[in-house]
Amino acid sequence: MSKLSDPHIHMYSRTTNDYDAMSKAGIEVVVEPSSWLGSPRTSIGTFEDYWEHIISFETTRAKQFGIEHFVCISVNPKEANNRPLAIDAIKSMKKYLDRERVVAIL
């Protein structure tokens, strides 16, 4: 079986069955970029809660199926319209620079 990766997949919105199917198909590594969740974030805590979820929870969930899970965190262009909040989010990103599963900050 070929070793495969998915360099851009949003597992936050996927079911555990998707991890199972991906594993059976030979996917061993995924990279999850952060995304806009469909409604405006209202505080820095909403960014951090989401980033922590994709860094910690999704990594743990992926490992149950033998999949290595990495993330890119960002402020989505749509979210950048709220300049004060976007600036706070960018400042908050500094604490994620050394996190093992964070491979990019966009």
C-alpha positions as CSV (number, residue, x, y, z in Angstrom):
1,M,0.0,0.0,0.0
2,S,1.2,3.5,-0.9
3,K,2.0,6.0,1.9
4,L,-0.1,9.0,1.3
5,S,-0.6,12.4,2.9
6,D,-3.2,15.1,2.6
7,P,-1.6,18.5,2.8
8,H,-4.9,20.5,3.2
9,I,-7.8,18.9,5.0
10,H,-10.3,20.3,7.5
11,M,-10.7,17.5,10.0
12,Y,-12.5,19.8,12.5
13,S,-15.6,19.4,10.4
14,R,-15.2,15.6,9.7
15,T,-16.4,12.6,11.6
16,T,-14.3,9.9,13.1
17,N,-15.4,7.6,10.3
18,D,-13.5,9.8,7.9
19,Y,-10.3,9.1,9.8
20,D,-11.0,5.4,9.6
21,A,-11.6,5.6,5.9
22,M,-8.5,7.7,5.3
23,S,-6.4,5.3,7.3
24,K,-7.7,2.3,5.3
25,A,-6.9,4.2,2.1
26,G,-3.2,4.6,3.2
27,I,-3.2,8.2,4.4
28,E,-0.6,8.5,7.1
29,V,-0.1,12.3,7.5
30,V,-2.5,15.2,7.3
31,V,-2.0,19.0,7.6
32,E,-5.0,21.0,8.8
33,P,-5.0,24.7,8.1
34,S,-7.2,26.8,10.3
35,S,-10.2,28.2,8.7
36,W,-13.2,30.5,9.1
37,L,-15.9,28.7,11.0
38,G,-18.8,30.4,9.3
39,S,-19.5,33.0,11.9
40,P,-17.5,36.0,13.2
41,R,-15.2,35.3,16.1
42,T,-15.8,37.8,18.9
43,S,-12.8,37.5,21.1
44,I,-9.2,36.2,21.2
45,G,-10.5,33.3,23.2
46,T,-12.5,32.0,20.3
47,F,-9.3,31.9,18.1
48,E,-7.3,30.2,20.9
49,D,-10.0,27.6,21.7
50,Y,-10.2,26.6,18.0
51,W,-6.4,26.5,17.6
52,E,-6.1,24.3,20.7
53,H,-8.8,22.0,19.4
54,I,-7.1,21.4,16.1
55,I,-3.7,21.1,17.8
56,S,-4.7,18.8,20.6
57,F,-8.0,17.1,20.1
58,E,-7.6,16.5,16.3
59,T,-4.1,15.2,16.8
60,T,-5.3,12.7,19.4
61,R,-8.2,11.6,17.3
62,A,-6.0,11.1,14.2
63,K,-3.5,9.1,16.2
64,Q,-6.2,6.6,17.0
65,F,-6.1,5.7,13.3
66,G,-2.3,5.8,12.8
67,I,-2.4,9.2,11.2
68,E,0.0,12.0,12.0
69,H,-1.8,15.3,12.3
70,F,-0.2,18.7,11.9
71,V,-1.7,22.2,11.7
72,C,-1.3,25.7,10.3
73,I,-2.9,28.5,12.4
74,S,-4.0,31.8,10.9
75,V,-6.3,34.7,10.8
76,N,-8.5,34.1,7.8
77,P,-8.8,37.1,5.4
78,K,-12.5,37.4,6.3
79,E,-11.6,37.6,10.0
80,A,-8.9,40.2,9.3
81,N,-11.7,42.8,8.7
82,N,-12.0,43.2,12.4
83,R,-8.5,44.8,12.7
84,P,-8.3,45.1,16.5
85,L,-9.2,41.4,17.0
86,A,-7.0,40.3,14.1
87,I,-4.0,42.2,15.7
88,D,-4.7,40.5,19.1
89,A,-4.9,37.1,17.3
90,I,-1.6,37.7,15.6
91,K,0.0,38.6,18.9
92,S,-1.4,35.5,20.5
93,M,0.1,33.3,17.8
94,K,3.6,33.8,19.3
95,K,2.9,31.2,21.9
96,Y,2.2,28.6,19.3
97,L,5.5,29.0,17.5
98,D,7.1,26.2,19.4
99,R,4.2,23.8,19.5
100,E,5.3,20.5,18.0
101,R,2.2,20.1,15.7
102,V,2.2,23.6,14.4
103,V,4.0,23.6,11.1
104,A,3.0,27.1,9.9
105,I,1.5,30.4,11.0
106,L,-0.1,32.2,8.2
